[in-house]
């Protein structure tokens, strides 16, 4: 089985929260139902597809994640179908 194609989010390599947030938003506007699966991130050891993020604390219990230059809140994900 081949792994689904996607865009991998790397939170720890100096990426700014705004960059990640904008790329997640842009991805869903341009390719939401397309054949490429991304944006994919590894969270708590699992590969997930990022659906929605926030640059500010939404005060709803969503987890904050450290990036190379600040925090981003992951509001919605779905399983990516990728193996570890």
Backbone as CSV, one residue per row, in Angstrom:
resi,resn,N_x,N_y,N_z,CA_x,CA_y,CA_z,C_x,C_y,C_z
1,UNK,0.850,-1.187,0.000,0.000,0.000,0.000,0.887,1.239,0.000
2,UNK,0.598,2.182,-0.842,1.377,3.413,-0.874,0.792,4.419,0.101
3,UNK,1.651,5.265,0.646,1.194,6.304,1.569,0.471,7.394,0.785
4,UNK,-0.561,7.995,1.373,-1.229,9.105,0.698,-0.280,10.280,0.536
5,UNK,-0.439,10.975,-0.562,0.383,12.161,-0.771,-0.155,13.292,0.076
6,UNK,0.745,14.125,0.571,0.283,15.247,1.372,1.409,16.196,1.687
7,UNK,1.068,17.254,2.307,2.015,18.281,2.721,2.277,18.089,4.196
8,UNK,3.512,17.890,4.585,3.850,17.623,5.973,4.164,18.915,6.706
9,UNK,3.529,19.103,7.834,3.729,20.282,8.668,4.836,19.965,9.667
10,UNK,5.863,20.785,9.680,6.937,20.620,10.653,6.896,21.823,11.574
11,UNK,6.475,21.565,12.807,6.264,22.652,13.755,7.545,23.100,14.441
12,UNK,8.579,22.288,14.448,9.738,22.588,15.284,10.936,23.154,14.526
13,UNK,10.801,23.447,13.275,11.954,23.866,12.486,11.916,25.344,12.129
14,UNK,11.490,26.179,13.077,11.503,27.611,12.841,10.294,28.155,12.127
15,UNK,9.314,27.303,11.857,8.101,27.774,11.187,7.296,28.640,12.131
16,UNK,6.868,29.753,11.657,6.047,30.662,12.458,4.604,30.166,12.476
17,UNK,3.900,30.378,13.596,2.495,29.962,13.666,1.662,30.527,12.514
18,UNK,1.895,31.787,12.146,1.134,32.414,11.058,1.345,31.660,9.743
19,UNK,2.566,31.216,9.458,2.842,30.456,8.235,2.037,29.168,8.199
20,UNK,2.070,28.432,9.313,1.348,27.169,9.383,-0.156,27.418,9.239
21,UNK,-0.669,28.375,9.977,-2.101,28.706,9.935,-2.532,29.079,8.518
22,UNK,-1.774,29.941,7.868,-2.117,30.365,6.505,-2.060,29.209,5.523
23,UNK,-1.093,28.315,5.689,-0.996,27.183,4.771,-2.148,26.203,4.972
24,UNK,-2.567,25.990,6.224,-3.723,25.130,6.478,-4.965,25.745,5.839
25,UNK,-5.159,27.039,6.025,-6.316,27.717,5.437,-6.280,27.659,3.910
26,UNK,-5.138,27.974,3.336,-5.004,27.983,1.874,-5.231,26.598,1.288
27,UNK,-4.709,25.598,1.966,-4.864,24.219,1.470,-6.341,23.876,1.316
28,UNK,-7.117,24.197,2.331,-8.528,23.822,2.296,-9.338,24.652,1.311
29,UNK,-8.901,25.867,1.038,-9.581,26.669,0.016,-9.283,26.147,-1.382
30,UNK,-8.051,25.717,-1.611,-7.634,25.319,-2.953,-7.848,23.840,-3.258
31,UNK,-7.627,22.967,-2.272,-7.573,21.528,-2.562,-8.438,20.681,-1.645
32,UNK,-9.420,21.231,-1.014,-10.184,20.524,0.008,-10.611,19.123,-0.421
33,UNK,-11.120,18.954,-1.607,-11.605,17.652,-2.053,-10.721,17.032,-3.126
34,UNK,-9.483,17.506,-3.232,-8.582,16.996,-4.254,-7.916,15.689,-3.875
35,UNK,-7.092,15.161,-4.776,-6.449,13.868,-4.552,-5.264,13.909,-3.580
36,UNK,-4.725,15.080,-3.312,-3.595,15.194,-2.395,-4.141,15.450,-0.998
37,UNK,-3.619,14.720,-0.002,-4.265,14.699,1.290,-3.893,15.820,2.250
38,UNK,-2.703,16.391,2.203,-2.192,17.306,3.210,-3.155,18.381,3.663
39,UNK,-2.842,19.181,4.600,-1.626,19.248,5.399,-1.628,18.217,6.539
40,UNK,-0.510,17.519,6.684,-0.396,16.438,7.648,0.630,16.820,8.702
41,UNK,0.295,16.554,9.955,1.202,16.810,11.070,1.247,15.568,11.949
42,UNK,2.328,15.430,12.679,2.406,14.371,13.663,2.127,14.976,15.033
43,UNK,1.040,14.548,15.662,0.638,15.036,16.978,0.494,13.838,17.904
44,UNK,1.171,13.885,19.019,1.110,12.793,19.997,1.368,11.438,19.360
45,UNK,2.324,11.390,18.434,2.717,10.136,17.809,1.827,9.662,16.680
46,UNK,0.792,10.409,16.355,-0.134,10.028,15.285,-0.073,11.040,14.148
47,UNK,-0.153,10.550,12.912,-0.247,11.438,11.765,-1.709,11.828,11.587
48,UNK,-1.960,13.128,11.524,-3.318,13.631,11.351,-3.335,14.702,10.263
49,UNK,-4.477,14.839,9.635,-4.695,15.896,8.655,-5.239,17.100,9.402
50,UNK,-4.586,18.235,9.270,-5.049,19.454,9.920,-6.195,20.057,9.121
51,UNK,-7.293,20.305,9.807,-8.465,20.891,9.154,-8.648,22.361,9.519
52,UNK,-8.445,22.699,10.821,-8.595,24.083,11.268,-7.599,24.364,12.377
53,UNK,-7.059,25.588,12.365,-6.116,26.037,13.385,-6.488,27.451,13.812
54,UNK,-5.870,27.895,14.914,-6.083,29.259,15.385,-4.768,29.819,15.912
55,UNK,-4.602,31.117,15.778,-3.408,31.785,16.302,-3.628,32.305,17.715
56,UNK,-4.865,32.264,18.183,-5.195,32.711,19.539,-5.933,31.595,20.252
57,UNK,-5.855,31.593,21.565,-6.511,30.579,22.377,-8.022,30.699,22.215
58,UNK,-8.670,29.664,21.689,-10.117,29.742,21.492,-10.909,29.515,22.783
59,UNK,-10.220,29.239,23.872,-10.856,29.014,25.180,-11.903,27.901,25.147
60,UNK,-11.661,26.895,24.315,-12.591,25.762,24.241,-11.910,24.434,24.588
61,UNK,-10.688,24.530,25.120,-9.957,23.327,25.489,-9.085,22.764,24.377
62,UNK,-9.078,23.397,23.214,-8.218,22.931,22.127,-6.766,23.048,22.560
63,UNK,-5.943,22.046,22.213,-4.555,22.072,22.655,-3.702,23.081,21.895
64,UNK,-2.795,23.724,22.624,-1.799,24.602,22.006,-0.564,23.759,21.718
65,UNK,0.069,24.021,20.590,1.284,23.306,20.211,2.380,24.322,19.939
66,UNK,3.558,24.036,20.438,4.709,24.902,20.212,5.204,24.745,18.786
67,UNK,5.564,25.843,18.181,6.217,25.827,16.873,7.615,26.395,17.074
68,UNK,8.339,26.608,16.012,9.672,27.173,16.132,9.660,28.599,16.645
69,UNK,8.497,29.265,16.587,8.430,30.684,16.951,7.090,31.058,17.584
70,UNK,6.575,30.232,18.489,5.327,30.560,19.154,4.398,29.372,19.256
71,UNK,3.118,29.650,19.442,2.113,28.602,19.605,1.036,28.697,18.537
72,UNK,0.449,27.532,18.246,-0.708,27.443,17.367,-1.686,26.472,18.017
73,UNK,-2.968,26.756,17.888,-3.985,25.882,18.442,-4.567,25.048,17.312
74,UNK,-4.615,23.742,17.531,-5.175,22.814,16.553,-6.642,22.614,16.926
75,UNK,-7.551,23.100,16.103,-8.983,23.062,16.402,-9.683,21.835,15.841
76,UNK,-9.208,21.351,14.696,-9.886,20.215,14.073,-8.886,19.406,13.266
77,UNK,-8.934,18.091,13.450,-8.097,17.166,12.682,-8.940,15.999,12.237
78,UNK,-8.361,15.178,11.375,-8.961,13.897,11.030,-7.810,12.936,10.795
79,UNK,-8.049,11.629,10.901,-6.976,10.661,10.659,-6.415,10.839,9.249
80,UNK,-5.106,10.679,9.138,-4.486,10.900,7.831,-4.416,9.636,6.981
81,UNK,-4.518,8.496,7.603,-4.354,7.261,6.849,-2.911,6.859,6.686
82,UNK,-1.986,7.652,7.221,-0.563,7.330,7.157,-0.180,6.432,8.311
83,UNK,0.792,5.600,8.065,1.332,4.782,9.152,2.493,5.528,9.784
84,UNK,2.929,5.092,10.945,4.004,5.769,11.679,5.286,5.752,10.916
